[in-house]
Amino acid sequence: MTFTLPDHLSVRGGQLYIGQHDCVNLAEEYGTPLFVTDEERLRSNFTRYDEALKKHYSDVQMLYAAKANGNLTIMKIFAQLGAGADVFSSGELHMALLAGMLPEKLLFNGSSKTKDDLKLAVEKDVKVSLDSFDELRQLNEIAGEAGKIAEVSFRINPAIDVPTHPKIATGLATSKFGIKADQIVDAYRAAMECENILPVGMHCHIGSQILAVEPFAKAAEIMVKVAGEITDLGVRLTFIDIGGGLGIPYNHTTETAPTPEEYADAVMPVFLNGIRKLGIKPQLWVEPGRNLVGDTTVILTKVNSVKTAHKKFVNVDAGFNLLLRPAMYDAYHEVIVANKADHDYETEYTVTGPICETGDIIANDRMLPHVEDGDIIAILDAGAYGYSMASQYNCRPRCPEVMVFGDRSGIMRRGESVIDILNTMKKLPWHEK
Ligand SMILES: *Cc1c(COP(=O)(O)O)cnc(C)c1O
């Protein structure tokens, strides 16, 4: 290995372990490809982030960004630890409630909600982060019909340029998300005039996989400034939600990420100074996704064949159907040959998936031990935007997800079968004989 492994991964007797489990044994027991998540790491990631913020201010509410990894078991663990969730669809809302998260700890986000989405939020007493004036008008009508008052925030576009991949920078002036700075006061004024709407919060989320703390501090500064303007309007803020986006090091040699403590040390003084000046005490809401789940999970994939062509290709059984990030964001993921974890890294390989696309490359030009068919390769840091973005492209059933905890392991989502895929397809009436 050319880099240091995180605490929950280790090499024992030449094999890669996750927690107390030999990855090669897991691959044998459950088959490949396979997602494996370490529950202890999940819990410690959550607690660390939560405590880093609460050291500065006790009234912090964690809202797990469900889209990062929407497994019900994971949502239940976070619910037990006190989390709510940032939900981006009716499906995620249902799942958060099913996981035991309290409605008052949920925020329904999104720039393109349907009327049914808004109805569900009203029915379940879940606050809505509004993203347009149209949505405000629709929610007012829907809440009125239900005889309820809908509590809302607006998503504010802080117009911050963040150092990340352009596809995951969400708070740029040009982004589709949020209300422009010069319309925010009007938005809150309009909300106050709505009979069935009560504005109680503010929301922003500047992007994802951000590896510096300054953009977060800048966003916090903008948020408390806007908080002042809307407090002057007469809005009584019960929460300010500064979103998620703190990155993790994917390239374990060249990248470092700010720790949750460093994040808190940069953001919290700005937030606390701001609210102190305004004389308000809103809850601080945060919406981490990747930072909680990203490093908890490996994908175990088996080598089908090795081929020397333009390069040395290692053809494995997991591709962008299971991990879209390299194809979508040019993302880097470390790969380890799990059954040869202590061998010398002597040969350069490109690890490619089974999908019928040239872009189906998991890892480009990596030094690895000599690879042969049957080897098990672990793709690290696949816990965020891995399974949740997986598809059935090429009619490939999605693989199982396994959790390990101490000496135990179990399936937290079964693998799909081809029958599962075929079962959703219907014969058209005009094709019946
Ligand atoms: C995706 C998203 C998050 C989580 O982002 P991470 O980078 O995974 O922390 C939080 N809030 C909103 C509104 C999001 O869309």
The ligand as a Gaussian input file, in Angstrom:
#p B3LYP/6-31G(d) Opt

LIG

0 1
 C      -26.768000      16.983000      -1.409000
 C      -27.216000      17.918000      -0.368000
 C      -26.645000      17.893000       0.906000
 C      -25.498000      16.989000       1.279000
 O      -24.328000      17.267000       0.606000
 P      -22.974000      16.510000       1.026000
 O      -21.955000      17.069000       0.147000
 O      -23.205000      15.068000       0.803000
 O      -22.737000      16.809000       2.471000
 C      -27.158000      18.740000       1.865000
 N      -28.171000      19.595000       1.587000
 C      -28.741000      19.654000       0.370000
 C      -29.841000      20.585000       0.141000
 C      -28.273000      18.828000      -0.640000
 O      -28.814000      18.894000      -1.848000

